[in-house]
Amino acid sequence: MKLYEFEGKSIFQEIGIPVPRGITATNLEEAKKAASEVGYPVVVKSQVLRGGRGKAGGIKFAETEDELIKAVNDLLALQLSGEQVEKLLIEEKLSIAHEFYMGITLDPKSLLPILMISAQGGMDIELVAKNYPDQLHKLHLNPLKIPKLYQMIDWVLQTGLKGKELLEVAKVSLNLVNCYFKYNAITAEINPLVIDVDGKVIAADAKIEIDDAALFRLQALNNFKRRDEILDPLEAEAKAVGVSYVRLGKGNIGLIAGGAGLGMASMDMIAAHGGAPANFLDLGGDATMEKTAAALRIVLKTPGVEGVLINLFGGINNCEKMAMGISQVINEVNPPQAIVVKMRGHSQDEGWAILEKNNIPIIKYGTTEEAVILLLKEMNKKKVINSVHIG
């Protein structure tokens, strides 16, 4: 479950991380009252679960009530990545001397949480890693042995901080580690972590995502409004049919996998051959004909998809039923995208026969790499055919 910024900051406050004075509002009158209590100048921040709101105009500043009125009206009329802005956070405007990035997420290579800090705050961490790799400092965390404050001080020293500011940032980093483990977080991020002109260290933003499997144990979150946080229509559609679907950005190859591990391996192989996965979709262990068909429809509707790799193993699932679902969609939709199926396992011969009858390219005994290479060839054929038709 992703938390809104104001929810994340309430957790930060509880755990000892300083945050700006702020009050939430859902309409203009509430915003006026909040701003008068906080004191001008204020920052008016849209509360949405998607990232990139600053670049999309979701954060505004107000020196006066007239500026506040305009900012509130503009933001409450705004949609950000398909999410209607319904709540605002009215905060004191900080006098910023320096911005840092600090965050914790799971490192897929070591399978350990990794704590990161950079003196290049206020920008996407991906850009920091790309443009300032020498300024991104990392520390793997042992869940069974939380670091001590002196260890955090040694780690934060790498940023060049000294004196009181060094100590205060180290305290925040230790509190963020405690927050991450206490709330079973997937991500806990402060961007930016601000040092103001008075030397105070303040979390100007809060991004926290809690592991859904751990929500039942987190009584402190009971007061937070439970929500269907899947805002993307395709993600909502996937949830309704019981498949795990995540959009990955500007990819050109859609993916349907029979298992999370197989899906991750498929994504790696797609990238290794110059493709870009547009989504991750795991059918799960009860892949009926209907469920498989629904999954393929979702992937075909994913923006930017030029080809679809369907990589399935029939252990619990039945290859014949999955093939029936795939064929049903292709016959109904006649999609313009290239589609390749790699399928092995339970009832594979029956599944292969169905796919072959419908002229769907199959990898029977080969590897995922062979399937990716075949898909890329099929995609190139489609491009050639389309260019001839256009010409």
N, C-alpha and C positions, 0 to 999 in steps of 0.2 A: 504494500500500500504506500503510495506516494503521499507525502504530507505537503500542505500548503506552507508557504513561507512563514505565516504567522503561527502556524502549529509547530513548525520546526523551532521557531524562536522561543516558544513557550517551553519546549523541552530544553533548549539551550539555557534559558534562565534557571530552570529547575536544577540543572546539572552544574551551574556555576560559570557559564560563558556569558560575558556581558553583551547585551544587545541594545539598540537604540530605543528611546521611548516611542511607543507606537500604539495606535488604537485602530481596530477594524471598523469599516463602515460599509453599508450596503446601499445607501442612497445619499443624496446631496445634503440633507439636513444632518444626518449622522456624521458625514464628512466634515461639515462646518464645525460641529460641536467638537469632534476629535481634534481638528486643527487648532481650535482655540485652547484646548486643554494641553496639547503638545507644545504649541507655540510656534509662530512663524519664524523663519521659513520652514516649509515642510516638503517631504517627498511623498508623492502619491503613487502607490505601487499596486498594479493589478495583481490579484491573487489567482494564479493559474498553475496547473500542474506541468505544463509543457515548458521547456527551456527556451532561451532566446527572446524573452519578452522585451528586454531592453532595446535590442536592435529593431524589434517590431513596433516600437512606440508604446510599450506597455508600462513605462515608468516616466513620470513627469514631475516637475518641480513647481512650487507655488510660493511666491514671496508675499502675496496678498490674498484676501478673500476672493477678489475678482479672478485672479489667476487660478485659485483653487476651484472655483465654480466651473471654469472652462475645462480644467484638467479632469475633474470628476465626470462631467457630462461626456467628454471625449472618451474616457476610458470605459465607462459603463455602456457605451455604444459599440465597443470594440470586440472583435472576435480574434483570438490568437490561436493559430493552428487548429481552427475549428471549435475552440472552446470559448463560449460567451463569458465575458468578464461579469461576474455577479457580486464580487466582494473586493474591497480595496483595503490596503493597509496605509494609514496616514502616520508617517514617522517624522521625527526630527531630522533636519538636514545636518549631516555631519561635516565638520571642518577637517577635511582629509589631508594628512601630511604624506601618508604612504599606504599603498594597498598590497596585500599579500593574497595568495591562494593557499588554502589548506583543505585537504579532503582525505577521506578513507574510502576505499572500495576493495573488491576482491580481485586479487591478481590471478588470472586464469592459468598462468604457468606454474606458480608455486602453490596455488590453491590456499594461499594465506592472505589475510587482509593486508593492504599496503597503505601506509600513511605517507602523504605527499605534501610538500610545502614549496612555494616559489615566491620570490620577491616580485614576480610579474603577475600581480593580481588584477582582477577585473576583466580578464579575457578567458576564452574557453581554454580548458586544460589541454585540449588537443593541440591548440595553437602554441601554447607554452612549450609542450613537449617537442613540437616540430621546430619552432623558431628559437627557443631558449633552452635547449636540452641540458646545458651545463648549469642552469639555474633551477632545475626541478630536482629536488632532493627527496629521496625515497627511504622508507624504513618499513621492513616487513614486521608484522606483529604476531606474537605468539599468544593465541587466545587463553592459554593456561598460565601465562606469565606477563601480566601487564607491566609496561615500563615504569620506572621511577622518575620523579621530577628531574633528578640530576641527568638522567639519560636523555630526557627531552631537551634539557638545556644544551647538552653537547650536540644534539641533532640540529636544533634551531640555530646554533652558532654558524652553521654553514651558510646561512642567508646573509651574514655580516652584521646582524643585530648585536647590540651590546647593552650592558647595564640593565636598567629597570625594564626597558622595552623587551629585551631578550627574555627576562624572567616572566613577564606577563604573557608573551606569545607562547613560551614553553608551558605555562599553566593552561592556556587555552588548548594547546595540542593534547595535553594529558587529559583534560576534561572531554575533548572530542573523542579520544580513544575510549574513555569510560562510557560515553554516550553511545558509541557504536556497538559496544558489547552489551550494555544494559538493555538497549532497545532492539537488539537483534536486527541491526540495520544491514541493508545491502549497500547503501551509500550514505555517507554523512559528509557534507561539504559546506565550506564557508568560502564564498567568492563574491565580493572581496572580504577579507579580514582586514579591518582598517586600523591604522594608528593615526589618531587625530592630532591636531596641533598642540594639544596639551599632553600628548604622550599616552593617552588612554587607548587600550586595545579593545575593539568592538567588532562583533560579528554583524556586518552590514547586510548579510543575506544568510539564508538557511535553506539547504536542500537535503532532505532526509527521505529515504525510502526504506520501509520496514518489510522484512520477509513475511509474506502472507501466512506462511506456515507457523509463524510464531505469534500471530496476533492474539490468539486465545490466551497467551500467557502474560500479555502486557496490559495489566489493569490500568496503568497510567494513561493508556490511550482510549479508555472507554468513553471519555468525555468528548473525544473527537468525532465529528460526524462521519459515520461510515458512508462510503460512496462507491458507486460504480465508476472507478477512475479511468476506465478505458474510454477515451474520448474519440479516438480515430474510429470512423464507422466500420472499417474492415476489422479492427481489433474487437469491436463490439459484436460484429457478426460472427467472428471466430469463437468468441467466448460463448455465444448462444448455442453453437453447435458442438462445443466441448473440445476444441482443438487449441493448442498453444501457438499463437501467432504473434510475431513482433515485426513491425516494419523497421528496416535498417537504413533508410535514407535513399540516396540516389543510385540504386543498383539497377542492373539490367537483366539479372537472372533470378527468377522466382524459384523457391525451394519448398518441396514437400518431402519430409523424411519420416521414416518409421522408427523413431527413437531420437532422443536428444543427442546422444553420442554420435550417431550416424549423421545427424543434421550438422553438428559442428565440424565433423570430418569433411562433409560435403562442401561446407562453406569455405574451409581452408583450401580444398582442391579447386573450387571455382576461382578463388583469388589467385592461386598459384598459376593458373592458365590465363590470367588477364581479365577474367570476368569480375563482376561485383555483385554479391548477393543483395537482392532487394528486400528479402524477408527471411525470417526463420519460422518454419511451421512444423510442429511435431504432431503427427496423427494420434499418438497415444496407443493404448493397448486394446481398444475396442473399435477398430476401424471398419465400420459397416460400409456397405455400398453407398448409402446416403451420406454418411460422414465424409467419405473420401471424395464424393462428388462436390459436397459443400466446400471442402478444403480447396479443391482445384478451382472452383469458381472464385473464391476469395483471392487466391494467388494471381489468377488471370486478371483480376480487377486492380491489382497492385500497380500504382503508377510507375512507368518506366520499364516494366517487364517486357523483354523481347523474346525470352525463352524460359522454359520451366523444366527443372530437373526434378524428377520424382524418384526418390531413392528409398526403396521399401524392402523390408525383410519380413517374411511371413512366419513368425514364431507363433505368438498368440493370434495374430491377425491372419486372415485368409486371403491369399493372393487372388483367388478367383473373384471374391466380392470386391476387393479393391480395384481390380481391373474393370469390373462392371461399372463401378462408379466413375472411373476415368473415361471410359468409352462413352458413357451416357452424356457427360458434359461435352466432349468433343463433337459428338453427333448433334447435340442441341445447339451449341454455341458456334461451332466451326471457327475456333479462335485463330487469329492471325499469328499468334506466337508459335515458335517451334517448341515441341514437347518431346522429351526423351524419358523413358522409364527404365530403371534398373530394378529388377524384381527377382527375389529368390525366396524359397521356403515353402510353407504349407500351401498345397494346391497350386504350385507354380505352373505346372503344365497347362492346367485349365486357364490360369490367368494369362499365360503367354498366348494361348490360342485366341482368347478374346481380343487382346491387343493387336495381334497380327492380323486378325480379321478386319480390324479398323485402321490398319496401316499406320500403327503407332510404333515408332522406332523403339527397340528394346535392347538392353544389354542383359543377357541371360546369365552367363557364367563369368563375365568379365568383372573389372574393377570399377570403383567410383571414378577413377581417373579416366578410364575409357568412356564412361557415360558422359563426363564433362566434355571431353574432346569431341564426341559425337554430337552433343548438343550445340557446341560452338559451330561445327560444320553445318548443322541444320539451320542455325540462325543465319549464317552467311548465305545459304541457299535462299532463304526467305528474303533477305535483303536484295539479292540479285534479281529475284522474280519480281519483287515490288518495284525496283528501279526500272525494269523493262516495261512493266505496266504503266508506270508514271510517264516514262519516255514516250 
